[in-house]
């Protein structure tokens, strides 16, 4: 309570005034702090309200992977027996007969099933021919090697008998076994424990997890050499497409990069997502054309740049769902025209492609003249104002695609491997995986399947075509 001021001296009144003034100053400072916090919270509330009004991110309108998209429940379909009502139906095609069957079983009746009269050769006609398939019992084939040493009576030296290729002393497991284990591990993402059990139960081959790991390490130098040859070919390429995705090594976040074109594929796993990874991979080589998304680390590495139009279509769709009715719809329609041209531009004459690009540029001028009021439309207009010269690069080069889907397809097995296994335990294991995927991707472009590519690399054969 306020004391009786009449009983206070001048010194006591001065002390009281100073104490009250200090309290006023402290309360004023708290009020200013609260005002600032309220302004911050109001901005946060506005931001959250804007997010609530914005449509959700889906694989159709963003770079969200398909696995994270919510799939609606399908309506119950009626179960039908036989063909649809009103349709005439069709006879099934069946499986083609083998050209050279391993065994032929001929079944001929000897007598009539009704009257038991004897049937001769002239009474028989072929009624049906079909194949029955089976798998032979798989078991490891063991080759015992007995190597003799000869002792010379003349000079006293000892000579060991030469051994055939593939039967050298050391590991008991052949290249075919190692190739199969690598194929199951790196292509079908089978863990060490399951792989050891699979080989034992299906093939009767007892091989421990440690033996598998040692076999992979023993075969890594072959893949090192083959990847070096593939990388040398990439560093002479005219066109390079790139992309990246996250992986984990020993519990730490890393990135796997892919650099590819129509001839070769290179996978690189590094702890960085920066442009230094591209500089390391290219080693000073500057391609004529680079195809990628808008990630900053993938820019400026070639003379020309083609932006992935598939990403731009998704961004336009999101802006439309977010309420932009001015810019994004027109831009999406223009990009769809470009995508349709990209499907056949490799068959068009150069003059025709130039004319199509002039038309697209004129249409782009009209779209850029629009003034969107929605912030998502404004963001897209600002983006394409800076990057418009890189939208239609593919029309100047018939061997360039308008999207980066080929790089995303190369990274899809890596994303699946990450989900199944959780990542890599060691750096050398991650490097070996990247090398195996590089060999498989390069071999696929030459019509060689994954198992044959792994087997050929372990045998010292290159998957690269001459040239």
C-alpha positions in Angstrom: 0.0 0.0 0.0 1.0 3.6 -0.6 2.4 5.0 2.6 1.2 8.3 4.1 3.2 10.8 2.1 2.8 13.5 4.7 4.8 11.5 7.2 7.7 11.0 4.7 10.8 13.2 4.5 12.0 14.6 1.2 14.8 11.9 1.0 12.2 9.1 1.7 9.9 10.5 -1.1 12.9 10.6 -3.5 13.8 7.0 -2.7 10.1 5.9 -3.2 9.9 7.7 -6.5 13.1 6.1 -7.8 11.9 2.6 -6.7 8.6 3.2 -8.5 10.4 4.5 -11.6 12.6 1.3 -11.7 9.4 -0.8 -11.5 7.8 1.2 -14.4 10.9 0.7 -16.5 11.0 -3.0 -15.9 7.3 -3.4 -16.7 7.7 -1.3 -19.9 10.5 -3.6 -21.0 8.3 -6.6 -20.4 5.5 -5.0 -22.4 7.8 -4.4 -25.4 9.0 -8.0 -25.2 5.5 -9.3 -25.1 4.5 -7.2 -28.0 7.4 -8.6 -30.1 6.5 -12.2 -29.1 2.8 -11.5 -30.0 3.9 -10.2 -33.4 6.1 -13.3 -33.9 3.2 -15.6 -32.9 0.8 -13.8 -35.2 3.2 -14.3 -38.1 3.5 -18.0 -37.2 -0.3 -18.3 -37.0 -0.6 -16.7 -40.4 2.0 -19.1 -41.8 0.3 -22.1 -40.4 -3.1 -20.9 -41.6 -1.5 -20.5 -45.1 -0.3 -24.1 -44.8 -3.7 -25.3 -43.8 -5.2 -23.6 -46.8 -2.5 -25.1 -49.1 -3.1 -28.5 -50.7 -1.1 -31.5 -49.3 2.1 -32.6 -51.0 1.5 -35.7 -53.0 3.6 -37.7 -55.6 1.5 -36.1 -58.3 2.2 -32.4 -57.4 5.7 -32.6 -55.9 8.9 -34.6 -55.7 7.4 -36.8 -52.9 8.2 -40.5 -53.8 5.2 -42.7 -54.7 5.7 -44.9 -51.6 4.8 -41.9 -49.4 1.6 -41.1 -51.2 -1.8 -42.1 -49.8 -3.6 -44.4 -52.0 -7.4 -44.4 -51.8 -9.3 -47.6 -51.2 -10.7 -49.0 -54.4 -14.4 -49.7 -54.7 -15.4 -53.3 -54.3 -15.4 -55.0 -57.6 -18.1 -57.6 -58.3 -16.8 -61.2 -58.8 -17.6 -62.5 -62.2 -17.5 -66.0 -63.4 -16.8 -66.2 -67.1 -16.7 -63.4 -69.6 -18.4 -60.0 -69.1 -22.0 -59.7 -70.0 -22.3 -58.9 -73.7 -18.8 -59.9 -74.6 -17.9 -62.9 -76.8 -14.9 -63.9 -74.7 -11.7 -65.3 -76.0 -9.6 -68.4 -75.8 -6.5 -68.2 -73.7 -3.2 -68.1 -75.6 -1.2 -70.4 -73.2 2.5 -70.9 -73.1 4.6 -71.5 -76.2 6.0 -75.0 -76.4 9.7 -75.5 -76.0 11.6 -75.9 -79.2 13.8 -78.7 -77.8 12.3 -80.5 -74.9 14.6 -82.4 -72.6 12.3 -85.4 -72.5 9.2 -86.5 -74.5 6.5 -88.7 -73.0 4.2 -90.3 -75.5 0.8 -91.7 -74.3 -1.0 -94.0 -76.7 -4.2 -95.9 -75.9 -4.0 -99.7 -76.6 -7.7 -100.5 -76.6 -11.0 -98.7 -76.7 -12.2 -97.5 -73.3 -15.8 -98.4 -74.2 -15.8 -101.8 -75.9 -12.1 -102.8 -75.2 -11.4 -103.4 -78.9 -7.7 -103.2 -79.8 -6.5 -100.0 -81.4 -3.8 -100.0 -84.1 -1.4 -97.3 -85.2 -3.7 -96.2 -88.0 -6.5 -95.6 -85.5 -4.5 -93.1 -83.4 -4.4 -89.3 -83.9 -2.6 -86.7 -81.9 -5.2 -85.1 -79.6 -3.0 -82.7 -77.6 0.6 -81.6 -77.1 1.7 -79.6 -74.0 4.8 -79.1 -71.9 5.2 -79.8 -68.1 8.0 -77.8 -66.5 10.0 -78.7 -63.4 13.2 -77.6 -61.8 16.1 -80.0 -61.3 17.3 -80.6 -57.8 20.1 -78.1 -57.2 23.2 -79.2 -55.3 26.7 -77.9 -55.3 29.1 -79.7 -57.6 32.3 -80.4 -55.7 35.6 -80.8 -57.7 38.4 -82.4 -55.7 41.8 -81.2 -56.8 44.8 -83.4 -56.2 48.0 -81.5 -57.0 51.2 -83.4 -57.2 54.7 -82.1 -56.8 57.6 -83.6 -58.7 61.1 -83.8 -57.3 63.9 -83.8 -59.9 66.7 -86.3 -59.4 69.1 -84.3 -61.4 68.9 -80.8 -59.8 66.8 -81.6 -56.7 64.2 -78.9 -57.5 60.5 -79.4 -56.9 57.9 -78.7 -59.6 54.2 -78.2 -58.8 51.7 -79.4 -61.4 49.9 -76.5 -63.2 46.2 -76.1 -62.4 43.3 -75.2 -64.7 41.9 -71.7 -64.6 39.4 -71.4 -61.8 40.8 -74.2 -59.7 43.6 -72.3 -58.0 44.1 -72.8 -54.2 42.4 -70.4 -51.8 38.6 -69.9 -51.5 36.5 -73.0 -52.1 33.7 -71.0 -53.7 33.7 -70.5 -57.5 33.0 -67.2 -59.4 29.6 -68.5 -60.2 28.7 -68.8 -56.5 30.0 -65.3 -55.8 28.2 -63.9 -58.8 24.9 -65.5 -57.6 25.4 -64.2 -54.1 26.2 -60.7 -55.4 23.2 -60.8 -57.7 20.8 -61.7 -54.8 22.4 -59.2 -52.5 22.7 -56.1 -54.7 19.8 -56.7 -57.1 17.2 -58.3 -54.9 18.4 -56.8 -51.6 18.7 -60.1 -49.7 20.4 -59.7 -46.3 23.5 -61.7 -45.3 21.6 -63.8 -42.9 18.8 -64.6 -45.4 21.3 -65.1 -48.2 23.2 -67.7 -46.1 20.0 -69.5 -45.3 18.7 -69.3 -48.9 21.9 -70.9 -50.3 21.7 -73.7 -47.8 18.0 -74.5 -48.2 17.8 -74.2 -52.0 21.2 -75.4 -53.1 22.5 -77.3 -50.1 25.5 -74.9 -50.0 26.7 -74.1 -46.5 28.3 -70.7 -46.5 28.5 -68.4 -43.5 27.8 -64.6 -43.4 31.5 -63.9 -42.9 32.5 -66.0 -45.9 30.0 -64.1 -48.0 31.5 -60.8 -46.8 35.0 -62.0 -47.5 34.0 -63.2 -51.0 32.5 -59.8 -51.8 35.7 -58.0 -50.6 37.8 -60.4 -52.8 35.7 -59.5 -55.8 35.7 -55.7 -55.3 39.0 -55.0 -57.2 37.4 -56.3 -60.3 34.5 -53.9 -59.9 37.0 -51.1 -59.1 38.7 -51.6 -62.4 35.5 -51.8 -64.4 34.0 -48.7 -62.8 37.2 -46.8 -63.6 36.8 -47.8 -67.3 33.1 -46.7 -67.2 34.0 -43.4 -65.5 36.6 -42.7 -68.2 33.9 -43.2 -70.8 31.6 -40.8 -69.0 34.3 -38.2 -68.9 34.2 -38.1 -72.7 30.4 -38.0 -72.9 28.6 -35.2 -74.7 25.4 -35.5 -72.6 25.2 -36.2 -68.9 22.1 -36.6 -66.7 22.3 -36.6 -62.9 20.3 -37.0 -59.8 20.8 -37.8 -56.1 19.0 -39.4 -53.2 19.8 -40.1 -49.5 21.4 -43.2 -48.0 22.9 -44.1 -44.7 26.3 -45.5 -43.9 27.1 -46.7 -40.4 24.2 -44.6 -39.1 25.2 -41.4 -40.8 23.3 -39.6 -43.6 25.0 -39.7 -47.0 24.0 -39.2 -50.6 24.2 -41.4 -53.6 24.6 -39.7 -56.9 24.0 -41.1 -60.4 25.6 -39.7 -63.6 24.3 -41.4 -66.7 23.4 -41.2 -70.4 22.4 -43.6 -73.1 25.8 -45.4 -72.9 27.1 -45.6 -69.4 26.0 -45.3 -65.7 28.1 -44.2 -62.7 26.8 -44.4 -59.1 28.8 -42.5 -56.5 28.1 -42.5 -52.7 29.5 -39.6 -50.7 28.8 -37.8 -47.5 28.2 -34.6 -49.3 25.4 -33.3 -51.4 27.4 -30.4 -52.7 28.7 -29.5 -56.2 32.1 -30.9 -55.2 30.8 -34.4 -55.9 30.0 -33.4 -59.5 33.4 -31.8 -59.9 35.1 -35.0 -58.6 33.1 -37.2 -60.9 33.7 -35.1 -64.0 37.4 -34.4 -63.2 37.5 -31.2 -65.4 35.3 -32.6 -68.2 32.6 -30.2 -69.3 29.8 -31.9 -71.3 27.8 -30.1 -74.0 24.5 -30.7 -72.3 23.4 -31.4 -68.7 20.0 -32.7 -67.7 18.8 -32.5 -64.1 16.3 -30.9 -61.8 16.6 -27.5 -60.2 18.9 -28.5 -57.3 21.7 -25.9 -57.1 24.6 -28.4 -56.9 23.6 -29.8 -60.4 23.8 -26.4 -62.2 26.5 -24.9 -64.3 28.4 -28.1 -65.2 27.9 -28.0 -69.0 27.5 -25.6 -71.8 23.8 -26.0 -72.0 21.2 -27.2 -69.4 17.9 -29.0 -69.8 15.5 -28.6 -66.9 13.5 -31.7 -66.1 10.0 -30.8 -67.3 8.4 -33.6 -65.3 9.3 -31.7 -62.1 8.0 -28.5 -63.5 4.6 -30.0 -64.3 4.3 -31.3 -60.8 5.1 -27.8 -59.4 2.5 -26.2 -61.7 -0.1 -28.7 -60.5 0.6 -27.9 -56.9 0.2 -24.2 -57.6 -3.1 -24.8 -59.3 -4.3 -26.9 -56.4 -3.1 -24.0 -54.1 -5.4 -21.6 -55.8 -3.5 -20.0 -58.6 -5.8 -19.6 -61.6 -3.8 -17.1 -63.6 -0.2 -18.3 -64.2 0.1 -22.0 -63.3 -2.7 -23.3 -65.6 -1.3 -21.6 -68.7 2.3 -22.6 -67.8 1.2 -26.2 -67.3 -0.5 -26.3 -70.7 2.6 -24.9 -72.3 4.9 -27.5 -70.6 2.5 -30.3 -71.7 2.9 -29.1 -75.3 6.7 -29.3 -74.9 6.5 -32.8 -73.4 4.4 -34.0 -76.4 7.0 -32.6 -78.7 9.8 -34.3 -76.8 8.2 -37.7 -77.6 8.9 -37.3 -81.3 11.5 -34.5 -81.6 14.3 -36.9 -82.4 12.5 -37.7 -85.7 12.0 -34.1 -86.7 14.2 -32.1 -89.1 16.4 -29.4 -87.6 14.4 -26.6 -89.2 11.1 -28.1 -87.9 12.6 -28.2 -84.4 13.7 -24.6 -84.6 10.3 -23.5 -85.7 8.6 -25.4 -82.8 11.0 -23.7 -80.4 10.1 -20.3 -81.7 6.4 -21.1 -81.3 7.0 -22.2 -77.7 9.1 -19.1 -76.9 6.3 -16.9 -78.2 3.8 -18.8 -76.1 6.1 -18.4 -73.1 6.2 -14.7 -73.7 2.5 -14.5 -73.4 2.4 -16.6 -70.3 5.2 -14.5 -68.6 3.2 -11.3 -69.3 0.5 -12.5 -66.9 0.4 -11.0 -63.4 -0.6 -13.7 -60.9 -1.9 -12.7 -57.5 -1.5 -16.0 -55.7 1.9 -16.4 -54.0 2.5 -19.8 -55.6 1.9 -18.4 -59.1 4.2 -15.5 -58.3 6.9 -17.9 -57.2 6.7 -19.9 -60.4 6.7 -16.7 -62.6 9.8 -15.5 -60.8 11.5 -18.9 -61.3 10.8 -19.1 -65.1 11.8 -15.5 -65.5 15.3 -16.6 -64.5 15.4 -20.1 -66.1 13.3 -19.7 -69.3 16.3 -20.3 -71.6 16.8 -23.8 -70.2 13.2 -25.1 -70.6 13.3 -26.0 -74.3 17.0 -27.0 -74.8 15.9 -30.4 -76.0 14.6 -28.9 -79.2 18.1 -27.9 -80.2 19.5 -31.4 -79.7 17.5 -34.5 -80.9 19.4 -36.9 -78.6 18.4 -35.0 -75.4 15.3 -35.8 -73.3 13.0 -33.2 -71.8 13.0 -34.9 -68.4 15.3 -36.6 -66.0 13.2 -39.8 -65.5 16.1 -42.0 -66.6 18.2 -40.9 -63.7 15.3 -41.4 -61.3 14.8 -44.9 -62.6 18.5 -45.6 -61.9 18.1 -44.4 -58.3 14.9 -46.4 -57.6 16.7 -49.7 -56.7 18.9 -47.7 -54.3 15.9 -46.3 -52.6 14.4 -49.8 -52.3 17.7 -51.2 -51.0 17.7 -48.4 -48.3 14.2 -49.3 -47.2 14.8 -53.0 -47.1 18.2 -53.0 -45.4 18.3 -49.6 -43.6 21.6 -48.7 -45.2 25.2 -49.8 -45.2 27.4 -50.8 -42.3 30.7 -49.9 -43.9 32.1 -47.5 -46.5 33.6 -50.2 -48.6 30.2 -51.9 -48.7 28.6 -48.7 -50.0 31.3 -48.3 -52.6 30.9 -51.9 -53.8 27.1 -51.4 -54.1 27.7 -48.3 -56.1 30.1 -50.1 -58.4 27.8 -53.1 -58.9 24.9 -50.7 -59.8 27.2 -48.9 -62.2 28.2 -52.1 -64.0 24.5 -53.4 -64.1 23.2 -50.1 -65.4 25.9 -49.9 -68.1 25.4 -53.5 -69.1 21.6 -53.1 -69.3 22.1 -50.4 -72.0 23.9 -53.1 -74.0 21.3 -55.8 -73.6 23.1 -57.8 -70.9 21.2 -58.8 -67.8 22.3 -58.1 -64.2 23.6 -61.6 -63.4 25.6 -62.0 -66.6 27.1 -58.5 -66.0 28.2 -59.4 -62.5 29.6 -62.7 -63.6 31.5 -61.2 -66.6 33.1 -58.5 -64.3 34.2 -61.1 -61.8 35.9 -63.0 -64.7 37.7 -59.9 -65.8 35.6 -59.2 -68.8 34.4 -55.7 -69.6 30.7 -54.8 -70.1 31.7 -51.9 -72.3 31.3 -52.2 -76.0 34.4 -51.5 -78.1 34.9 -47.9 -78.8 
